[in-house]
Amino acid sequence: MSAQLQNVLPRLRPMREEDVQAVMVVELLNYPFPWTEGILRDCIRVGYSCWVYEADDCIAGYGVLSVGAGEAHILNISIHPEYQGRGLGRELMVHLLGRARDHGADTAFLEVRPSNRVAVQLYESIGFNQAGLRRDYYPAARGREDALIMALAL
């Protein structure tokens, strides 16, 4: 991403099939155990609420939300490293939570690695609280890592 693009304000829009390769760039930059293109394509195909931040021709971030039976699940959210620290993650979370409310959800859930302190602090600042723990949920460099289950009443 060029320095010129760093000053462009990203716009939020629904994710399209043709965005998946660009979304994968962000996914691979941020996660040692990333989702696959197939997972992202399946999320779009089954009708999950999938959103991207677009800056010119680049994807600056994305989020994936599923809603059913009165519950929303934030499945994935990621901001390109060059755009981190600018409030995009917070804006994207607020947008996804708004979509969850629009679809009749009364509670939102997500899982997060306890080692991802920046994400945990963001979610807590929005109002999420720890609701549980999933043991050995995430793959890790040495074995598995637990996941904090976080919940927010909508």
N, C-alpha and C positions, 0 to 999 in steps of 0.2 A: 504494500500500500504506500502510495507516495505521500510526502509531507503535505502536498497541496490538498489532498483529500482529508487530512486530519482536521481541517477547519470547516468542513462541510457538515451541516447538521443532518443526521440521518432521519429518514422518514420511515414510519412503521406501516407495513402492509402485509396482507396475507402471503404466506409462503406458497410458491408454485413448484411444480415438478422440476422445472428448469433451474430452480435455485439450489437444488440439492448438492451439486458439486461445489458450489461456492460456500454453502453452509458447512460442508465437510471440511473445508479449509479451516474455518473457525473451530470446529469440533476437534480436529487433529492438533491445532495449536494449543488447545486448552486442556485436553484430557489424555492421560497416558493409556487409558482403556476406553477409547471412543466408541460412540454408536457407529453403526455401519450405514452406508447409503441405503441399503435395503430397509433398515429400521425407519429411517426418515421418510422414505417413499411410502412405506406402509402407514405411517402416521397421517400423511396427506391423503392416501387412498381411503382409509377408514373414516375420514372426516374429523379428525382431531383438529383443535384450533391451533394452527401453526402460523407463526408470525416471524417476519424478518425486519431488521433495521437495514435500510438500503442507503448507501452514500454513493451517489453517482452509480457506477457499475459494480460497486463492491458491497458485500454483505458485512455489516458492522456488528451484527448479533442476531440472535434468533431465540424463540421460545416455543415450547410445545405444551399444550394443555389438553387433558381429556376431562369430560364432564359426563356423569351419569348417576342416576339414583340419588340426586341431591348432593353429590360430592364432586369436588373438582380435584384433579391431581396435576400438579405442575411436574411434567415428566422430564423436561430438560430446559435449561436456559443458559445461554453462553454469549459473552461479548468478546469480540476480537481484541487481543491484547493492546493494540494501538488505540482502542476506544475505551478501554477500562478506566475507571476513576472519573468518568464524566457524567454519571447519573443515569446512563442508559439501562443498566441492570434494574435499577429501581423503577424507572419509567416502564420498562417491559413487564416487570412483576405487577405493577399497578394496572397496566392494561390487561394482562391475563386474568387478574382477579376481577376486573370489571366484566370481562367476557364470561367468567364463571358465574357471576351474579346474573348476567343477562340470560344465561341458560338455566337458571333456577337452582344453582348450587347454594347450600347454606354453610358449607364447610369446605375449606381448601386444605389439601395435604401435599407434602413433598418429602423427599428423602434427600439428605445431604451428608457428605463425609464430615465427621467431627474435625478432621484435619483441615477442612476448608473454612478457616476462621472468617475470612472476608465474607463468604456467602452466608455463614451462620449469623454474623452480625447484621448483614443486610436484612435477612428474613426476620430476625428479632426486632429490628427497627421498624419494620412494617407491621409487626404485631403477632407474628407467628410465635408459638410456644412449643417446647418439646413435648410430644405426646407419647413417645415410646422409642424403642431401639430395635433395629433389625440386626441381629448378630451375623457377622461374616457376609454382609450383603454385597459389598463392592470388591472386585478384584484389586489387588495391591501388588506392589513390587515384591513383597515377601508375604505371600499367603492372601488373606482377605482382610477387609476393613469393615467395621460396623457402619451402619447408617443411622443417623438421628432421624426419627419420624417427627416432622413438625406440622402443626395444625393451626388454622386461623378460622375463627367464626366469621362468616360473611354477613 
